[in-house]
């Protein structure tokens, strides 16, 4: 018998076809997030569960009595929504999809930099709402990024890809802060503290994982150290930013703007952020290209194939 697999959301057609050729696949016809009760039921009905970031998998789900699921093959690089310790205790393997979304996320980070620095979000809202009164010399003046300092919080693959694009296309200078200094800095200046990096950055771009260590890493005190002309970019995890503090800083002119693609309470967005000036808010589009989302699905399929072939999955995280 073919292993039974549940795909929690709609995936690119090419991936679904590949999985259907080998597995007994159940799709989510409504493409809506599964509830805790649905996930608990799935744990007893399937051999593999393929969730996304929108599917919360706490211990309550992973420790379901009579569970049949042996592998949780996550569609995405982040896995903060999965209780890894509970998975280990239950003997459930967990995998993710690293590497394949690096370029797409870096492109989006640069897009947010440009949109925020040039106040493009404000301009589009003004035009669509019928408030544009025509061209004038001092209307919605933004700022150039040429020669400005891009500060990278974290210096992994996505941060480096973002830095490469910002330097080559926009002529930006590079600086970074990371828990460990890089052996190959690619021309970026290392800062020993986040506070030091924040003080010199014209654009502060976040590239850290989620979790307890980075929860609300960016708060009111850190924002107060930034230049009043600086902008904050977040394509990492929503929990890294204290959203109430950021909204207050934007309202009070502590920093000039923010471009965000992730939020702590997704899909809900803090109303204070929605009302804050000088913001560009995108609905978690970091990996949203057909090529990248397909590659993520194929990476998930590779992990499933290895597991059911009795081999160690390449991307095992638990």
LINVENDA-V630213 format. One record per residue. N is the residue number from 1. PHI is phi in whole degrees, 0 to 359 (NA if undefined). OMEGA is omega as a letter, one per 20 degrees, with the letter a starting at -180 (* if undefined). D_LAST is the distance of its C-alpha to the last C-alpha in whole Angstrom. Layout:
N/PHI/OMEGA/D_LAST  N/PHI/OMEGA/D_LAST
//
This chain:
1/NA/r/26  2/288/r/24  3/300/r/21  4/269/a/21  5/231/r/19  6/251/r/19  7/261/a/20  8/285/r/20  9/222/r/22  10/291/r/25  11/246/r/23  12/306/a/26  13/303/a/28  14/299/r/27  15/288/r/24  16/299/r/25  17/294/r/27  18/298/a/25  19/294/a/22  20/295/a/25  21/289/a/27  22/245/a/24  23/241/r/23  24/272/a/24  25/259/r/23  26/249/r/24  27/259/r/25  28/269/a/25  29/296/a/29  30/270/a/29  31/55/r/27  32/247/a/26  33/302/r/23  34/282/r/22  35/280/r/23  36/301/r/21  37/296/r/23  38/295/r/23  39/292/r/19  40/296/r/19  41/296/a/22  42/297/a/20  43/300/a/17  44/263/a/20  45/249/a/21  46/233/r/19  47/272/a/17  48/218/r/15  49/236/a/14  50/243/a/15  51/270/r/15  52/235/a/16  53/300/a/16  54/277/a/19  55/253/a/17  56/283/a/16  57/235/r/14  58/281/r/14  59/303/r/14  60/305/r/17  61/280/a/16  62/290/r/13  63/261/r/15  64/304/r/18  65/300/r/20  66/72/a/20  67/296/r/17  68/255/a/17  69/301/r/14  70/248/r/12  71/217/r/10  72/253/a/10  73/262/a/11  74/286/r/11  75/267/a/15  76/145/a/15  77/280/a/13  78/283/a/13  79/221/r/10  80/295/a/12  81/279/a/13  82/246/r/10  83/281/a/10  84/295/r/6  85/294/r/8  86/293/r/10  87/296/r/7  88/299/a/6  89/298/a/10  90/272/a/11  91/72/a/9  92/259/r/8  93/283/r/6  94/236/r/5  95/234/r/7  96/224/a/10  97/230/r/13  98/284/r/14  99/74/a/18  100/287/a/20  101/255/a/21  102/301/a/22  103/294/a/26  104/296/a/26  105/290/r/25  106/297/r/27  107/301/a/30  108/292/r/29  109/299/r/29  110/293/r/32  111/303/a/34  112/295/r/33  113/301/a/35  114/292/a/38  115/298/a/38  116/285/a/38  117/295/r/40  118/263/r/43  119/58/a/43  120/293/r/42  121/297/r/40  122/299/a/43  123/296/a/46  124/294/r/44  125/298/a/44  126/299/a/48  127/294/a/49  128/296/a/48  129/273/r/49  130/74/a/52  131/261/a/53  132/286/a/53  133/260/r/57  134/107/a/57  135/292/r/57  136/205/a/58  137/300/a/57  138/248/a/55  139/281/r/53  140/47/r/49  141/291/r/49  142/258/r/46  143/218/r/45  144/283/r/44  145/261/a/41  146/299/r/43  147/79/r/43  148/278/a/41  149/265/r/38  150/265/r/34  151/262/a/32  152/253/r/28  153/265/a/26  154/95/a/23  155/221/r/24  156/271/a/21  157/301/a/21  158/291/r/23  159/299/a/25  160/293/r/26  161/294/r/27  162/295/a/29  163/299/a/31  164/301/a/32  165/291/a/33  166/294/r/35  167/287/a/37  168/289/a/38  169/270/a/39  170/245/r/40  171/71/a/41  172/274/r/39  173/274/a/38  174/242/r/35  175/215/a/33  176/208/r/30  177/230/r/28  178/211/r/24  179/299/r/23  180/234/r/24  181/291/a/27  182/286/r/26  183/283/r/28  184/240/a/29  185/269/r/30  186/52/r/32  187/83/r/35  188/269/r/33  189/269/a/34  190/275/r/32  191/243/a/32  192/282/r/31  193/220/r/31  194/295/a/30  195/298/r/33  196/296/r/35  197/297/a/33  198/300/a/34  199/291/a/38  200/257/a/38  201/276/r/36  202/274/r/38  203/229/r/35  204/250/a/32  205/247/a/29  206/266/a/25  207/218/a/22  208/251/r/20  209/287/r/16  210/277/r/16  211/118/a/16  212/298/a/18  213/292/a/19  214/247/a/21  215/299/r/22  216/53/r/25  217/303/r/25  218/262/a/28  219/231/a/31  220/301/a/35  221/295/r/35  222/290/r/33  223/300/a/35  224/292/r/38  225/277/a/38  226/278/r/38  227/293/r/41  228/294/r/43  229/265/a/43  230/280/r/39  231/233/r/36  232/250/r/33  233/238/r/30  234/229/r/27  235/241/a/24  236/266/r/21  237/224/a/20  238/299/a/23  239/292/a/22  240/289/a/23  241/248/r/27  242/282/a/29  243/293/r/30  244/295/r/33  245/295/r/34  246/296/r/34  247/300/r/36  248/294/r/39  249/296/r/39  250/292/a/39  251/294/a/42  252/274/a/44  253/76/r/44  254/295/r/41  255/232/a/40  256/276/a/41  257/183/r/38  258/210/r/35  259/237/a/33  260/235/r/30  261/240/a/27  262/224/a/25  263/216/a/25  264/293/a/24  265/253/a/25  266/313/j/25  267/274/r/26  268/284/r/29  269/244/r/30  270/308/a/32  271/303/r/36  272/295/r/37  273/289/r/35  274/300/a/37  275/268/a/40  276/288/r/39  277/283/r/42  278/55/r/41  279/239/r/37  280/243/a/36  281/240/r/33  282/247/a/31  283/273/r/29  284/51/a/25  285/258/a/27  286/311/a/25  287/256/a/23  288/276/r/26  289/238/a/28  290/302/a/28  291/297/a/27  292/289/a/24  293/295/r/23  294/292/r/24  295/298/r/22  296/298/r/18  297/294/r/19  298/294/r/20  299/295/r/16  300/298/r/15  301/298/r/17  302/300/r/16  303/295/r/13  304/295/a/14  305/300/r/17  306/299/a/15  307/299/a/13  308/283/r/16  309/271/r/18  310/81/a/16  311/250/r/15  312/292/r/11  313/298/a/10  314/296/a/12  315/252/a/9  316/290/r/6  317/244/r/4  318/202/*/0
//
